[in-house]
Every structure is written in structure tokens, then in C-alpha cells.
Amino acid sequence: NNEIGGKLPSALGVMTRLKALYLTANNVTGPIPTALGLMSSLKELKLEENLLTGSIPTEMVLLTALVDLQLQRNNLVGTISPTVIGSLRLLDTLRLAENNFSSTIPTEIGLLSLLEELKLHRNKLVGPMPSEIGLLNVLNDFACHENELTGTLPTELGLLTALEYEFRIDTNNFTGPIPSEIASLTNLGRLRMGENQLTGTILSTFGLLHPTLNRLELQSNFLTGSIPEELGLLTLLSDLRLHANN
């Protein structure tokens, strides 16, 4: 956390043995230089909390050793490149939140089989939740809230049984019922689905989440019916939000 400013020099690309580049919380401006794609040994790239602009350069497909990519809290725009995402097969952490990305979530996200943390919130992402997210079988933490995502939630979300910290999709435009498969996420701590356009009833099988669930948010949807008695099994629950439904 310094106050380093200016643009990232293209000369960084000659550092082909560099394994980690941390520039978190500075005042770095301008685009991400395409020359970063030459840093073939890079495992950790942390450029979050700067003033970066432009898009993710396609040359980043060459960073196949990358394990941790953190670009959140910048002013990046454009697409989350399917080609780039599909090439970074060793990623365990991907943070692209709090930018101005305006694409869909690429289906290639499902190729990141080692991914443990995925942060896409506070962008302008559109389109559906890709069912391929269900392939991320070691994912521990997922957030895509405060976007413009639409469509129904895929049943494949029930395959994310390694989720422990949070599954957060609130403040989007998702429609349709809550998939019953969500009840398979029995290690989950926080389930936050409020402020969408979800319909149907509150699942009685939410009671199966009792070993770990401490926060359940379903507010500001179009849910109907009664509150299931099975919610009483959620003895660790400290925050329950069901207001502004039908």
C-alpha cells in the first residue's frame, strides 16, 4: 500500500523469471500492458485497488502458470475474455470484482477445475449463469452480486458442494424458482439470493443446511407460500431476511 502512480511499463515483460507481481492499493493508471503476457513464470498477479483502464489483454493467455489473478477495484471494461479464462487452468483465485466488465460470464469458467475463490460482483455483467459453474468442484467462495444477470438458476449449482464461505447472487435479475439442488450445499455458511425476481416457494429442504448455515437472504423477490417449519432446524442462523416477497 504505497502511492505509486503512472502506467505499468512494458519493460516488465522482460522479467521472464518473475513469479509474483504485487501492486495492490496504489494509483497505477492506464491499461494493463500486453507485454505482461511475456512473463511466463508468473504465478501471482495482484493489481487490485488501482486506477487501471482498458480491457484484459488477450496476451494474458500466455500466463499459463498463473495461480492467483486479482484485478478487482479498478476501472477495467469490456469482456471477461473466454479465451483468456479458458487458458488459465491453474487458477485457484480469480477476483475481477468492482470494475465495469459488461460481458456474459464465459462458459470457459468451468475449465478452471482448481478454482477456490471466484469474485465477479459489482460489474455490469449480463446474461445467464452458465451451468458450467457447477464443474468447479473445489470452489469455496462465490460472489456475483450487483450485476445485471438474468435467466433461471442452473440446477448444476447443487454440485458446488465444497462451498463453505458464501454463495452470493443478490441484486441481479434472476427469475424462476430456486433450484431444489441448492439444498445439497451442506457446508455453506452464507446463502444470499435477495433482490432478484425469483418465484415459487421457500424450499423446505433449506433445513438440510443446518450444520453450517448462519445467513439466509431471500428478500425482495416474488416468493409465495408459507415459511417452512424446517427453517427451525437452522440453529446457527444469525441473519434471516425474507421481507418484501409475496
Secondary structure, DSSP 8 states (H G I E B T S, - for coil): ----EEE--GGGGG-TT--EEE--SSEEEEE--GGGGG-TT--EEE--SSEEES---GGGGG-TT--EEE--SS--EE---HHHHHH-TT-SEEE--SSEE-S---GGGGG-TT--EEE--SS--EE---GGGGG-TT--EEE--SSEEEEE--GGGGG-TT--SEEE--SSEEEEE--GGGGG-TT-SEEE--SSEEESB--GGGGGGTTT--EEE--SS--BS---GGGGG-TT--EEE--S--
